[in-house]
Amino acid sequence: MSPAGVFVAFEGPEGAGKSTQLARAADALRALGRRVEVTFEPGATVLGKGLRETLLHARAEAAPAPLAELFLYLADRAQHVSHVIAPALAAGSVVLTDRFSASTIAYQGHGRGLDIEHVKRADTWARNGLTPQLTLLLDLPVRLGLARARGGDDRFHREDLGFHERVRDGFLRLAGDAPEAWRVVDATQPADAVHAQVMAALRALLEST
């Protein structure tokens, strides 16, 4: 019988360095002998690739309305859980995902202004109740993050400052509501310092499971 897997989400506003830190953490965990599955949202499945193109790169006239955007993200998540995350967990892997449910609540709920409780309920259904054992929030001021992410070509990089402030606030509210399952890491620090804090949190989780 395979050991139970471990599920960790990396979250944060634009320019926080999620992808870089996730990749470093994956390498470090593999060096420790752990089996690691690296994944992301949206677009980690065949279905998700088409959804990603619409969600991130649709022209203005074809961009989904906020509610349609929400449902497209949830469709991507349902497929992602079913085809990637759940099988990897069943095989005993440490699953590291670049974005998960918290991004939907922060971006579509807080950012777009959709009803937060409705978003949460729909998301719970889409992910079939699956919840990360740890969510790592790489946090930094919005202006700094956007400066770091300058040159990004998706629709969200083009949103105004107010939108991104609401998204960051949404992440911090979620972290404050569940401190036992979240770790907030100051992403203004040098990359090595961020990595050290990420790994400390991951080691603590792995030792407790």
PEHU-V676960 format. One line per field, one symbol per residue. psi: psi as a letter, one per 30 degrees, with the letter a starting at -180 (. if undefined). A space follows every 50 residues. Layout:
psi: ???
This chain:
psi: kklklkkkkklllkgfgeeeeeeeeeeeeefggkkkjkalklgfleefee eeeeefgklefgkkleeeeeeeeeeeeeeeeefeeeeeeffgljkjkjkb eeeeeeeedeefglkeeeeeeeeeeeghfkkkfkkjjjklkeeeeeeegk fkgleefflleeeeeeeeeeeeeeeffifffkkkkjgflleeeeeeeeee eeeeeeff.
